[in-house]
Amino acid sequence: MEIQRICCGNVNSYIVSNEKNAILVDTGREEYCQKVLNACKMFHMRLLVLTHGHVDHVQNAAFLANALRIPVAINQEDIPLLKDNMLQILSSRGIFGKIVLSASLKSFKKDKIPPIVPTIFLNDNDVLDSYGISAKVIALPGHTKGSIGLDIEQRNLLVGDALMNMFYPTTSMLYNDKMAMVQSAEKISGLGKRMIYFGHGKPTRNRKWA
């Protein structure tokens, strides 16, 4: 199984593929739409997975799902965010967190999300075998209520914003529920040997996060 990181400014989109099939995880912002689409054209795309509902991860979802003719999957808890990112209150930790929160709130108020109609609702321990990819869904609430990750062959873990590597690898600097965020970080640590792929920043190896 291969994982291709597509850098969309400070946000990552990923293509998870084998020799026959591929899925797209998150989409970046609208200015990177064509970059992500061009990368996807190299594969037989089967599914678009959204790790959570924030605009920087989902803004291109409607366009890409239509262009690639693939369904959109998300956890149901985050569906309301697809219409209004302000519906789940965020808090921050640390100086860098306050900077990121300020920028995020400005974006949530200003940047529009084209209407998205998810048809697949992912929950903890769901598998994506029917889409040709050996991956298991991991519930990682805290950053948002419905944040999820994907455990790929028990070797690689896509965590969305449950963890961040914007300035340095750490637990999420922004959270809707601090206790849930810490528990999700502990859950990730407990999975053991994994390469961690962040929604923001370069991959690194799993460790004790909280």
C-alpha positions as CSV (number, residue, x, y, z in Angstrom):
1,M,0.0,0.0,0.0
2,E,1.4,3.4,-1.0
3,I,0.6,6.8,0.6
4,Q,1.2,9.9,-1.5
5,R,1.2,13.2,0.3
6,I,-0.1,16.2,-1.7
7,C,1.0,19.5,-0.1
8,C,-1.8,22.1,-0.3
9,G,-0.2,25.0,1.3
10,N,-0.1,24.2,5.0
11,V,-2.7,21.4,4.6
12,N,-2.1,17.9,3.4
13,S,-4.3,15.8,1.1
14,Y,-3.4,12.1,0.7
15,I,-3.8,9.4,-1.9
16,V,-3.8,5.9,-0.5
17,S,-3.3,3.3,-3.2
18,N,-2.4,-0.2,-4.3
19,E,-1.9,-1.5,-7.8
20,K,-5.6,-1.4,-8.6
21,N,-7.5,1.1,-6.4
22,A,-7.1,4.3,-4.5
23,I,-8.9,6.6,-2.1
24,L,-8.4,10.3,-1.5
25,V,-8.2,11.6,2.1
26,D,-9.0,15.3,2.6
27,T,-8.9,17.9,-0.2
28,G,-7.2,21.1,0.7
29,R,-8.4,24.6,-0.1
30,E,-9.9,25.7,-3.4
31,E,-6.7,27.2,-4.8
32,Y,-5.2,23.6,-4.8
33,C,-8.2,22.0,-6.4
34,Q,-6.5,21.4,-9.8
35,K,-3.3,20.1,-8.1
36,V,-5.2,17.4,-6.2
37,L,-7.3,16.5,-9.2
38,N,-4.3,16.1,-11.4
39,A,-2.7,13.8,-8.8
40,C,-5.8,11.7,-8.6
41,K,-6.0,11.2,-12.4
42,M,-3.1,8.8,-12.1
43,F,-5.3,6.3,-10.2
44,H,-8.5,4.4,-10.2
45,M,-10.2,6.5,-7.4
46,R,-12.9,4.8,-5.4
47,L,-13.7,7.0,-2.4
48,L,-13.1,10.4,-0.8
49,V,-12.7,10.3,3.0
50,L,-12.9,13.5,5.0
51,T,-11.1,13.2,8.4
52,H,-13.3,16.1,9.7
53,G,-15.4,18.9,8.6
54,H,-13.1,22.0,8.7
55,V,-13.0,24.1,5.5
56,D,-9.2,23.6,4.9
57,H,-9.8,19.9,4.6
58,V,-13.1,19.8,2.7
59,Q,-13.4,22.9,0.5
60,N,-12.7,20.9,-2.7
61,A,-14.8,17.9,-1.7
62,A,-17.9,18.6,-3.9
63,F,-15.8,19.4,-7.0
64,L,-13.5,16.4,-6.6
65,A,-16.2,13.9,-5.8
66,N,-18.1,15.1,-9.0
67,A,-15.0,15.2,-11.2
68,L,-13.8,11.7,-10.1
69,R,-17.3,10.3,-9.7
70,I,-16.7,8.9,-6.3
71,P,-18.7,9.0,-3.0
72,V,-17.8,11.1,0.0
73,A,-17.4,9.6,3.4
74,I,-17.3,11.3,6.8
75,N,-18.3,10.7,10.4
76,Q,-21.9,11.8,11.0
77,E,-20.9,14.0,14.0
78,D,-19.1,16.4,11.6
79,I,-21.8,16.7,9.0
80,P,-23.2,20.0,10.5
81,L,-19.7,21.5,10.0
82,L,-20.0,21.1,6.3
83,K,-22.5,24.0,6.4
84,D,-21.0,26.0,9.2
85,N,-17.6,25.5,10.7
86,M,-18.5,27.7,13.7
87,L,-21.0,25.2,15.1
88,Q,-18.3,23.4,17.1
89,I,-16.5,25.8,19.4
90,L,-12.7,25.5,19.3
91,S,-10.2,26.3,22.1
92,S,-6.5,26.5,21.8
93,R,-3.4,25.8,23.9
94,G,-0.1,27.7,23.9
95,I,1.1,30.8,22.0
96,F,1.2,29.0,18.7
97,G,-2.2,27.6,19.3
98,K,-3.7,31.0,19.8
99,I,-2.1,32.1,16.5
100,V,-3.5,29.1,14.7
101,L,-7.0,29.6,16.3
102,S,-7.2,33.2,15.3
103,A,-6.3,32.4,11.6
104,S,-8.7,29.4,11.7
105,L,-11.7,31.5,13.0
106,K,-11.1,34.1,10.3
107,S,-11.2,31.4,7.7
108,F,-14.3,29.7,9.1
109,K,-16.2,33.0,8.9
110,K,-14.9,34.0,5.4
111,D,-14.3,30.9,3.4
112,K,-17.3,29.1,1.9
113,I,-17.7,25.3,1.6
114,P,-19.6,24.3,-1.6
115,P,-22.5,22.0,-0.7
116,I,-21.3,18.5,0.0
117,V,-23.6,15.4,0.2
118,P,-21.8,12.6,2.0
119,T,-23.4,9.2,1.3
120,I,-21.1,7.1,3.5
121,F,-20.9,7.5,7.3
122,L,-17.8,6.1,8.9
123,N,-17.5,4.9,12.5
124,D,-14.8,3.4,14.6
125,N,-13.5,0.1,13.3
126,D,-15.2,0.3,10.0
127,V,-13.0,-1.1,7.2
128,L,-12.6,0.1,3.6
129,D,-12.0,-3.3,2.0
130,S,-15.0,-2.9,-0.3
131,Y,-13.2,0.1,-1.9
132,G,-10.1,-2.0,-2.6
133,I,-8.0,-0.5,0.2
134,S,-6.8,-2.3,3.4
135,A,-7.6,0.4,5.9
136,K,-9.5,0.6,9.2
137,V,-11.3,3.7,10.5
138,I,-10.1,5.0,13.9
139,A,-12.4,7.4,15.8
140,L,-10.3,10.3,17.0
141,P,-12.6,12.8,18.5
142,G,-11.4,16.0,20.3
143,H,-10.3,18.3,17.5
144,T,-13.9,18.0,16.3
145,K,-16.6,15.7,17.5
146,G,-16.4,13.5,14.4
147,S,-12.7,13.5,13.7
148,I,-11.5,10.2,12.3
149,G,-8.2,8.6,11.1
150,L,-7.3,5.7,8.9
151,D,-5.0,2.9,10.0
152,I,-3.4,1.5,6.9
153,E,-2.2,-2.1,7.2
154,Q,-1.3,-1.5,10.8
155,R,1.8,0.4,9.6
156,N,0.7,3.9,8.6
157,L,-1.9,6.1,10.4
158,L,-3.5,9.1,8.8
159,V,-4.7,11.2,11.8
160,G,-6.2,14.4,10.2
161,D,-5.9,17.1,12.9
162,A,-6.0,14.8,15.9
163,L,-2.3,15.5,16.0
164,M,-0.4,18.3,14.3
165,N,3.1,19.0,13.0
166,M,2.8,22.6,12.0
167,F,5.6,23.9,14.2
168,Y,6.6,20.6,15.8
169,P,4.9,17.2,16.3
170,T,2.3,17.5,19.1
171,T,-1.3,16.9,20.1
172,S,-3.7,19.1,18.3
173,M,-3.3,22.8,19.2
174,L,-7.0,23.3,18.6
175,Y,-9.8,21.3,20.2
176,N,-13.5,21.2,20.7
177,D,-13.1,18.8,23.6
178,K,-9.8,18.8,25.4
179,M,-10.3,15.5,27.3
180,A,-11.4,13.7,24.2
181,M,-8.4,15.1,22.3
182,V,-6.0,13.8,24.9
183,Q,-7.7,10.4,24.9
184,S,-7.4,10.2,21.1
185,A,-3.7,11.1,21.4
186,E,-3.3,8.3,23.9
187,K,-5.2,5.9,21.6
188,I,-2.8,6.7,18.8
189,S,0.2,6.1,21.0
190,G,-1.3,2.8,22.1
191,L,-1.4,1.6,18.5
192,G,2.4,1.2,18.6
193,K,4.7,1.2,15.7
194,R,3.2,3.4,13.0
195,M,4.2,6.2,10.6
196,I,2.0,9.2,11.4
197,Y,0.6,11.3,8.6
198,F,-0.7,14.6,9.7
199,G,-3.3,17.0,8.3
200,H,-0.7,19.6,8.8
201,G,3.1,19.0,8.5
202,K,5.5,16.2,7.5
203,P,5.1,12.6,8.6
204,T,6.9,11.2,11.6
205,R,7.0,8.1,13.7
206,N,4.4,7.3,16.4
207,R,5.4,8.2,20.0
208,K,3.9,9.0,23.4
209,W,1.8,12.0,22.5
210,A,0.0,12.8,25.8
